[in-house]
Amino acid sequence: MAKRKQKKAPKKSSFPIKRIQPKTKTLSYEFEADVPIYDYLAGKDLEDYEDVAQVVEDLTLDIEMGYFLQWEAVMRQEQGFPLSPKHKELLAELEDEDNAGSRTLYINELPRPTRPWYEIMALTVPKLLLPRFYTAESYPVTTTFGWPKLAQCLAEHGRELSVPTGSHTLVDTLSIEIQQRLWLQHCFHALSGLGQTPELTLANEAEQKRLTEFVEALRLHHQTVKALNLTIDKLLTILVLPSADEHILVERLLREFGLESTSQRLL
């Protein structure tokens, strides 16, 4: 897919994913041999973090630009599925651009995908989750912003997209725990970079605004913090800082959340 300029996700604890009527039948992605197709994961190693991050970025942008919805409209018409007003609008636009009555093989010079958007999401998004987040390491921006941007994109542009059989929301293919862990990983962005250079430390007064941002992020994502039964001890099994920065962070969290020990729940 063509790369497009990315938008920074706004500061929201989550994005409303509208509940939808469960489907009893889904689109078929089995096509005749002469139908051009685009394999979204071709050439991508899903054990390579950079590749995973790139796929998630492309998926988000292509949902926003309508690639998947346009092709779903075409496939729904081909397979006899009901068409929403939006589907009909997209099909009418395609008929204006191409020869009316001919089968659509390309849209904007791109063939149809070999798998639905939600399958690509299920295969890639969970792999963004790191078992431990080291602040001194350099990660792609998608590590902390990939999930919020995709969630926002689905909330804004995904209402007409198809979903798997039995799904109630657009993100049902991801477990609640995975979603919560990804929101927590998003919070770590405030501390990213600590330890990469001698100046990047919480002992530096210029860097202490990171503490305020991190506390604000945890409070903003209070539902995630509560659902994960997050304590400082548990947090530090996932979030890894230089020892001096860890001590400063612990002291700030104890004070901000009114805790007497690191084993108490934050919220």
N, C-alpha and C positions, 0 to 999 in steps of 0.2 A: 504494500500500500504506500501511496505517496505520503511523505512526512509533512505535517502541518504544524504551525505554531501552537504551542500548548498554553492553556490557561491555568493560572494558579488556583488551586481549590480554595474557596472562601473558608473562613473560620466557622465551621458548624460542627456540632458533635456527631451528626449523622445526617443523611439525606432521606426524605420520606420516600419509601418504596411502596407504591400503592398496591394494596391487595387486589388480586384479580381472580376471575372465575377460573377454576382449574380446567384445563383442557383434557379431553378424552382421546384426542388424536393429534399427532404432530406431523409436520411436513416431512416428506421423504427427501433424503439427500442422495438417493441413488439415481444416476442419470445415464442416458444412452451414451454409447462410446463416442459419438460425434458431437456431443455437447461440450463446449469449452468450460473448464473449471479452474478455480484458483485454490490451491492448497495453502491455507493461511500459515501452516506450521512447517511448510517445506523449507529445508535448509536450516531449521532452528533446532538447537539442542536444548531440550527442556531440563537438562541437568546443568546447563550453563546459565548462571544468574543474569548475565548481560542479555542473553537471548530472551529469557523470560521477560525481563523488564521491557525489552523492545516490543515484544508481542503485546503486552498489556497496554503500552502506549499506543500502538497502532490500533488495537481493538477499540480503545476509548475514542480515538479520533474518528475511526470509521463508523462507529455508532452515531457519533455527533453529526458526521457529514451525510449520514443516511444510506451508506453502502449496503448494510444488512437489511434495512427496512425496504429499500427499493427492490432488492432481489427477493425478499419474502413476498412482496406484492405480486411479482411475476410468477413465483412458484405457487402461490395460493390460487392464482387464476388458472395455471396449468393443471393443478391437481384437484380443482373443484372445491376449494375451501371458501367459506364466506368471506366477503370483502368488506372492510370498513370504509367509511367515506375517505379516510386518508389513503388507503390502498388504491381506491378508485382514482383519486387525484393523482397519485404517482403514476399509475398506469396510463392515464390520459396524457400526462406530460411525456411519457416515453413514446406514445403513439404520435405525438406532435413532432418528436425529434427523429423517429425512425419511420420506416415504411409501415403504415397501418396494416395489420393482418399478418405480418411476418413474425416468426418466433424471435423473441429477444435472446440474443446470445452474448451481447456485451452491453454494459452500461458505463458510459464515460471510459470506454476502451478497456474495461475490466470485466472478466467473466464471473460467473456465479461462484460462491464459496462452496467448498466440499463438505463443510460441517456448519451447524448453527452457531451463532455468537455465544450462546450460553455454554456450549460444550468447550469452546475455546477458553472461556472464562474459567470454567471448572478445572481445566487442565493446567492453567498458568497462574491464576491469581494466588492460590494457596502456596505456590512456590516462591512468592515474594516474601513470605513470612520467614524470618531468620530465627533460629533457635536461641541465638544470643546476639545482641546488638552492641558492637564495640564502637564507642564514640570516637576513638582514635583512627578507625578505619574509614576509607572513602567508599561510599555506596552511591549507586545511581539515585537521582532524585526520586525515581519511581519507587524506591524502597519505602520511603515515608509518605509520598504523595500519590502513588499509583492507585491505591484503593480508594482514597477520598475522591479523586478525580473521576474514577470509573463510577462510583456510587452517585456522584453528582450528575454525571452524564446520563446514567440510566433514569434518574429521577426527572431529568429535563427532556430527554429525547427517547426514552425507552418504552413509553406507554403502549405503543402499537406493536412492539416486537413480540415474537412468539416465545413461548416458554415450554419447558418439558411437561410431559403428561403428569397431572396431579399437582403441579406447582401452584402456590398461592401468591408468590411475589417473584420479582425479576431476579432475585439473588438466592432462591431456594437451593440452587446447586452448590452453594457454599454453606458449610455448617455455621451455626451461630457462633461457636467458639472461634472458628477461623476469622470470622468478621470482627469479633471483639478483639482478638489478638492483633489484627491489622490496624484497628483504630488505636490501640495502645502503641503500636510501632510508629504510627503517625505522630503521636505525642513526643517520641524520642527525637524528632527533628530539631527541637529547641536545644538539645544538648549535643547534636552531631558536630563532630570536629574537635571536641575537647581532647587534648592530648596529642593532636597532630603536630603542634609546634609548641615551644616553651611558653609563648604568649597566650595560647589557647588553653586557659585554665580558669577555674572559678575563683582562684586566689587573686586573679586580675580583676580589679573593680570594674573595668570596662566590659567584662564578660558576665558579670553577675545578673544582668538583665535576662540571661538565659534561664536562671532559676525562676524568675517571675513568670516567664513565658511557659515554662514546663508546668508549674503549679496551676496556671490558668488553663493549660491544655487538659490536665487531669480533671479539673473541676468541670470543664466544658464537656468532657467525656465521662461524666459521673456514672452513667449507666454501665459503661464498660468496666470502670473501676470497681463498681459494686458486683457486677456479674462475675468478674474474675477473682473476687474475694482478695483484692490486691492489698498486700502489706508491703512495707519497705523491704523486708527480707525477701519476699517473693519477687518484688520488682528487681532486686539486685541479682537474682539468678538469671534474669533476661538482659538487663541493662548493665553493661560493663564499662566503668570509667576508670581513669587513673586513681590510685588509692587516695591521694590528697583531695581530688575532686569528689570522690565518693563520700568522704567524711563531711565535706561542706554540704553536699546534697542531703545527706541523712539529717544533719542538724536543721537544715531549712525545712525539710518535710515534717519532722517532728514538731517543729514550732508552728508551721502553717496549718497542720491538720489537728493540732492539739493532742498529740499522742504522747504516751509515757514510755512506750517501747516500740522497737522496730517490728515486733510480731503482731501488733494491733492492726486491724484493717484501717485503710486510709479513710474510707467512707462507710 
